[in-house]
Amino acid sequence: MNQNSVLDKIINVIMPLIIYLFVALFSQVGFTTFVMVTEFKSLGENGVSYRETATFVENMNNIVTSNTLSVTFITIIICIPVMIYLFRKQRGNLTFTGEKKGLYINIFIGVFASLGISKLVTLLPIDGILGNYSEVSKNVMSSNLPLQIVALIILGPLMEELMFRGLIYNRIKILSDSVIAGYISSIIFGVYHMNLVQGLYTFVLGVLLAYVYERFSTLWASYLLHAGANAIAVIINYLPVSNVINSHWYLKIPVMLAELAVLVVLVYKFIYIKKSKD
């Protein structure tokens, strides 16, 4: 196998991610340009003096940062048709081609995976080492609730499952077995989030997503798990009791252990045992 063929295969594997990053850059530039033009037009109007333009860039950055989820939503809307086209070209239609029985248990697996794994990862003193998860989370969760529901719970998981399990995972699996493909695609999934806390969380979640995708032989299994994980993350953001638990380690650790225990039971009873019997 020559070097060029290896490089071609690597590029083929990560091409969906390259497309996403290009669209994300396009969306960011477009949104920033829109904000810049809007802010510039406001100078000299409504009593705003041109002598105050020193705050122009700062104001623009604040607006763009506070609209992080809006930019992500634009990226998702553009990417979904592209990812569907690539998926249909590679794998066929987005239909329930696998086992339907027990499919919806993946929602509950996603819920407890999100609760337990996120607590476990945030116990580690790693926030700020590579990226700032707290700042990213604050910017995303400060958006209005309807946008969070559409972007984080409905469309976001669909786009990411098409990209990471539907395309990247399956392209790696052509070159290797499903176990290695699951781990490598999960590493890429973690790096994609651009901060260490979220990266570790999504790596573990990615392994689980690849597992249920392989188990049920349908992308809808990993989508339901992913949507369930994101949904509970949005919900607990609005629950005061969540802040109380996360602020006290003597509450956080036992709750985390209970959540992880439920996760293990769900995966073992409804996924692993059923797979062994097949």
C-alpha positions as CSV (number, residue, x, y, z in Angstrom):
1,M,0.0,0.0,0.0
2,N,1.6,3.3,-1.1
3,Q,1.6,6.6,0.8
4,N,-0.8,8.3,-1.5
5,S,-3.4,5.6,-1.1
6,V,-3.2,5.9,2.7
7,L,-3.5,9.7,2.5
8,D,-6.5,9.3,0.2
9,K,-8.2,7.0,2.7
10,I,-7.5,9.4,5.6
11,I,-8.9,12.3,3.7
12,N,-12.0,10.2,2.7
13,V,-12.6,9.4,6.4
14,I,-12.4,13.0,7.6
15,M,-14.0,14.7,4.6
16,P,-17.4,15.0,6.2
17,L,-15.7,16.8,9.1
18,I,-13.8,19.1,6.7
19,I,-17.0,20.0,5.0
20,Y,-18.6,20.8,8.4
21,L,-15.7,23.0,9.4
22,F,-15.8,24.8,6.1
23,V,-19.5,25.5,6.5
24,A,-19.0,26.5,10.2
25,L,-16.3,29.0,9.1
26,F,-18.6,30.3,6.3
27,S,-21.5,30.7,8.9
28,Q,-19.2,32.5,11.4
29,V,-17.8,34.9,8.8
30,G,-21.3,35.6,7.4
31,F,-22.8,36.2,10.9
32,T,-19.8,38.4,11.9
33,T,-20.1,40.4,8.7
34,F,-23.8,40.9,9.4
35,V,-23.1,42.1,12.9
36,M,-20.3,44.3,11.8
37,V,-22.5,46.1,9.2
38,T,-25.3,46.4,11.6
39,E,-23.1,47.8,14.4
40,F,-21.4,50.2,11.9
41,K,-24.7,51.6,10.7
42,S,-25.6,52.4,14.3
43,L,-22.6,54.7,14.7
44,G,-23.7,58.3,14.6
45,E,-27.4,57.4,15.1
46,N,-29.5,57.7,18.2
47,G,-26.9,59.8,19.9
48,V,-24.1,57.4,19.4
49,S,-20.9,59.4,18.8
50,Y,-18.1,58.4,16.4
51,R,-15.8,59.1,19.3
52,E,-17.2,56.0,21.0
53,T,-16.1,53.7,18.2
54,A,-13.3,52.3,20.4
55,T,-15.9,50.0,21.8
56,F,-17.1,48.9,18.4
57,V,-15.0,45.7,18.2
58,E,-15.7,44.8,21.8
59,N,-19.4,45.2,21.3
60,M,-19.3,43.1,18.1
61,N,-17.4,40.3,19.7
62,N,-19.9,40.3,22.6
63,I,-22.8,40.0,20.2
64,V,-21.2,37.2,18.2
65,T,-20.2,35.3,21.3
66,S,-23.7,35.6,22.8
67,N,-25.1,34.2,19.6
68,T,-22.9,31.1,19.4
69,L,-25.8,28.7,19.2
70,S,-27.4,30.8,16.4
71,V,-24.2,30.4,14.3
72,T,-24.2,26.7,15.1
73,F,-27.8,26.4,14.1
74,I,-27.1,28.0,10.7
75,T,-24.2,25.6,10.2
76,I,-26.5,22.6,11.1
77,I,-29.2,23.7,8.7
78,I,-26.7,23.9,5.8
79,C,-24.9,20.7,6.7
80,I,-27.9,18.4,7.2
81,P,-28.8,18.2,3.5
82,V,-25.2,17.7,2.6
83,M,-24.7,14.9,5.2
84,I,-28.0,13.2,4.1
85,Y,-26.8,13.2,0.5
86,L,-23.4,11.7,1.4
87,F,-25.1,9.1,3.7
88,R,-27.6,8.1,1.0
89,K,-24.8,7.8,-1.5
90,Q,-22.8,5.7,0.9
91,R,-25.3,3.7,2.9
92,G,-28.8,4.2,1.4
93,N,-32.0,5.8,2.7
94,L,-32.5,6.9,6.3
95,T,-34.9,4.2,7.2
96,F,-35.4,1.7,10.1
97,T,-33.4,-1.0,8.4
98,G,-32.3,-2.6,11.7
99,E,-34.1,-4.0,14.7
100,K,-36.9,-1.9,16.0
101,K,-37.7,-3.9,19.2
102,G,-36.2,-2.1,22.2
103,L,-35.1,0.9,20.1
104,Y,-36.5,3.5,22.3
105,I,-34.6,2.3,25.4
106,N,-31.7,4.3,23.8
107,I,-33.4,7.5,24.9
108,F,-33.1,6.5,28.6
109,I,-29.5,5.2,28.0
110,G,-28.7,8.6,26.6
111,V,-30.3,10.4,29.6
112,F,-28.3,8.4,32.2
113,A,-25.1,8.5,30.2
114,S,-25.3,12.3,30.0
115,L,-26.1,12.6,33.7
116,G,-23.4,10.2,35.0
117,I,-20.6,10.7,32.5
118,S,-20.8,14.5,32.6
119,K,-20.6,14.5,36.4
120,L,-17.6,12.2,36.3
121,V,-15.7,14.3,33.8
122,T,-16.4,17.6,35.6
123,L,-14.9,16.1,38.8
124,L,-11.6,16.3,37.0
125,P,-9.7,19.6,37.3
126,I,-9.2,19.9,33.6
127,D,-11.4,22.8,32.5
128,G,-9.4,25.6,31.0
129,I,-6.4,23.3,30.1
130,L,-7.5,22.9,26.4
131,G,-10.5,25.2,25.8
132,N,-12.9,26.6,28.3
133,Y,-16.0,24.4,28.7
134,S,-17.6,26.6,31.3
135,E,-17.6,29.6,28.9
136,V,-18.8,27.6,26.0
137,S,-21.6,26.1,28.0
138,K,-22.6,29.5,29.3
139,N,-22.8,31.0,25.8
140,V,-24.8,28.1,24.4
141,M,-27.2,27.8,27.3
142,S,-27.9,31.5,27.4
143,S,-29.8,31.2,24.1
144,N,-33.6,31.1,24.1
145,L,-35.2,27.8,24.9
146,P,-36.9,27.1,21.5
147,L,-33.5,27.5,19.8
148,Q,-31.9,25.1,22.3
149,I,-34.6,22.6,21.6
150,V,-34.3,22.7,17.9
151,A,-30.5,23.1,17.6
152,L,-29.4,20.9,20.5
153,I,-32.1,18.2,20.8
154,I,-33.6,17.8,17.4
155,L,-31.4,18.8,14.6
156,G,-27.9,18.9,16.2
157,P,-27.9,15.2,17.1
158,L,-29.2,14.3,13.6
159,M,-26.4,16.2,11.9
160,E,-23.7,14.8,14.2
161,E,-25.0,11.2,13.9
162,L,-25.0,11.4,10.1
163,M,-21.5,12.8,10.2
164,F,-19.8,10.7,12.9
165,R,-21.6,7.4,12.9
166,G,-23.2,7.4,9.5
167,L,-20.2,8.5,7.5
168,I,-16.9,8.7,9.5
169,Y,-17.5,5.5,11.6
170,N,-18.6,3.5,8.5
171,R,-15.7,4.7,6.4
172,I,-13.2,3.7,9.1
173,K,-15.0,0.3,9.4
174,I,-14.3,-0.4,5.8
175,L,-10.6,-0.1,6.6
176,S,-10.7,-1.9,10.0
177,D,-13.1,-3.7,12.4
178,S,-16.0,-2.2,14.2
179,V,-14.2,-1.9,17.6
180,I,-11.3,0.1,16.2
181,A,-13.7,2.1,14.1
182,G,-15.8,2.9,17.2
183,Y,-12.8,4.2,19.2
184,I,-11.2,6.2,16.3
185,S,-14.5,7.8,15.4
186,S,-15.1,8.6,19.1
187,I,-11.7,10.3,19.3
188,I,-12.6,12.4,16.3
189,F,-16.0,13.2,17.9
190,G,-14.2,14.3,21.1
191,V,-11.6,16.5,19.3
192,Y,-14.5,18.1,17.2
193,H,-15.8,19.7,20.4
194,M,-12.6,21.7,20.9
195,N,-12.3,21.6,24.7
196,L,-10.9,18.9,27.0
197,V,-14.0,18.5,29.3
198,Q,-16.5,18.1,26.5
199,G,-13.9,16.1,24.5
200,L,-13.6,13.4,27.2
201,Y,-17.4,13.3,27.7
202,T,-18.1,13.0,24.0
203,F,-15.4,10.4,23.5
204,V,-17.1,8.1,26.1
205,L,-20.5,9.0,24.7
206,G,-19.2,8.4,21.1
207,V,-18.1,4.8,22.0
208,L,-21.6,4.1,23.4
209,L,-23.2,5.7,20.3
210,A,-21.1,3.5,18.0
211,Y,-22.1,0.5,20.0
212,V,-25.8,1.0,19.8
213,Y,-25.6,1.9,16.1
214,E,-23.8,-1.3,15.4
215,R,-26.2,-3.3,17.7
216,F,-29.4,-2.0,16.1
217,S,-28.0,-1.5,12.6
218,T,-29.8,1.8,12.2
219,L,-28.7,5.4,12.6
220,W,-31.9,6.1,14.5
221,A,-30.7,4.1,17.5
222,S,-27.7,6.4,18.0
223,Y,-29.8,9.4,17.2
224,L,-32.3,8.6,19.9
225,L,-29.5,8.1,22.4
226,H,-27.8,11.3,21.4
227,A,-31.1,13.3,21.5
228,G,-31.8,11.9,25.0
229,A,-28.4,12.9,26.2
230,N,-28.7,16.4,24.9
231,A,-32.3,16.8,26.1
232,I,-31.5,16.0,29.7
233,A,-28.5,18.4,29.5
234,V,-30.8,21.2,28.5
235,I,-33.5,20.3,31.1
236,I,-31.1,20.1,34.1
237,N,-29.8,23.6,33.1
238,Y,-33.2,24.9,34.2
239,L,-33.4,22.9,37.4
240,P,-32.1,24.6,40.6
241,V,-31.5,21.3,42.3
242,S,-28.9,20.4,39.6
243,N,-26.8,23.4,40.7
244,V,-27.1,22.4,44.3
245,I,-25.9,18.8,43.6
246,N,-23.1,19.9,41.3
247,S,-21.9,22.5,43.9
248,H,-21.3,19.9,46.7
249,W,-19.1,16.9,46.0
250,Y,-20.7,14.9,48.8
251,L,-24.0,15.1,46.9
252,K,-22.5,15.0,43.4
253,I,-20.5,11.7,43.8
254,P,-23.3,9.5,45.2
255,V,-25.8,10.8,42.6
256,M,-23.2,10.3,39.9
257,L,-22.6,6.7,41.0
258,A,-26.3,6.0,41.1
259,E,-26.7,7.4,37.6
260,L,-23.8,5.4,36.2
261,A,-25.2,2.2,37.9
262,V,-28.5,2.7,36.1
263,L,-26.6,3.3,32.9
264,V,-24.7,0.0,33.3
265,V,-27.9,-1.9,34.1
266,L,-29.7,-0.5,31.1
267,V,-26.9,-1.3,28.7
268,Y,-26.3,-4.7,30.1
269,K,-29.9,-5.8,30.3
270,F,-31.4,-4.3,27.2
271,I,-28.4,-4.2,24.8
272,Y,-25.6,-6.6,25.8
273,I,-27.8,-9.6,26.9
274,K,-30.1,-9.2,23.9
275,K,-27.2,-9.1,21.6
276,S,-25.7,-12.3,23.2
277,K,-29.0,-14.1,22.7
278,D,-29.2,-13.2,19.0
